[in-house]
Amino acid sequence: MTTTLRLNDDLKRACDAILDDIGISFSAAVTIFMNEVVRTGGIPFMVRSPKAVGPAKDMQTKPEPDSEKRQEE
């Protein structure tokens, strides 16, 4: 079966570069994802709102609120 996807060009290029490093095709990666959806009965990873979590980069650079208090003491 042939399936057509509409993807952002930059995202597709970045994904292809990673998949090339891993040694699998985009088609194989999609097949792996689909098999996991069927096996797990849903998306095989947690999906969250970016508003709820914030960018990962920001989470890594901001100190925890309690650690700021400890530094002041």
MOURDA-V253082 format. One record per residue. N is the residue number from 0. SS is DSSP state (a for helix, b for strand, c for the rest). OMEGA is omega in whole degrees, -180 to 180 (NA if undefined). NEAR is the number of other C-alpha atoms within 12 Angstrom. Layout:
N;SS;OMEGA;NEAR
N;SS;OMEGA;NEAR
This chain:
0;c;177;5
1;c;179;5
2;c;179;8
3;c;178;8
4;c;172;11
5;c;-176;8
6;c;172;12
7;c;-177;10
8;a;-179;11
9;a;179;10
10;a;-179;12
11;a;179;18
12;a;180;14
13;a;179;15
14;a;179;21
15;a;-180;22
16;a;179;16
17;a;180;16
18;a;175;18
19;a;178;17
20;a;179;12
21;a;179;13
22;c;176;13
23;c;-180;17
24;c;176;18
25;a;180;22
26;a;179;21
27;a;179;16
28;a;178;19
29;a;178;19
30;a;177;16
31;a;179;17
32;a;-178;19
33;a;176;17
34;a;179;16
35;a;175;16
36;a;180;15
37;a;-177;13
38;a;-176;12
39;a;-179;12
40;c;180;12
41;c;177;14
42;c;-173;16
43;c;175;15
44;c;-178;11
45;c;177;9
46;c;-178;11
47;c;175;12
48;c;177;9
49;a;179;13
50;a;-178;9
51;a;-173;10
52;a;-174;14
53;c;180;14
54;c;-179;14
55;a;-180;13
56;a;180;10
57;a;-179;12
58;a;-178;14
59;a;-174;11
60;a;-179;10
61;c;176;14
62;c;177;13
63;c;-178;13
64;a;-179;11
65;a;-178;11
66;a;177;11
67;a;179;11
68;a;-179;10
69;a;-179;10
70;a;-179;10
71;a;-175;8
72;c;NA;7
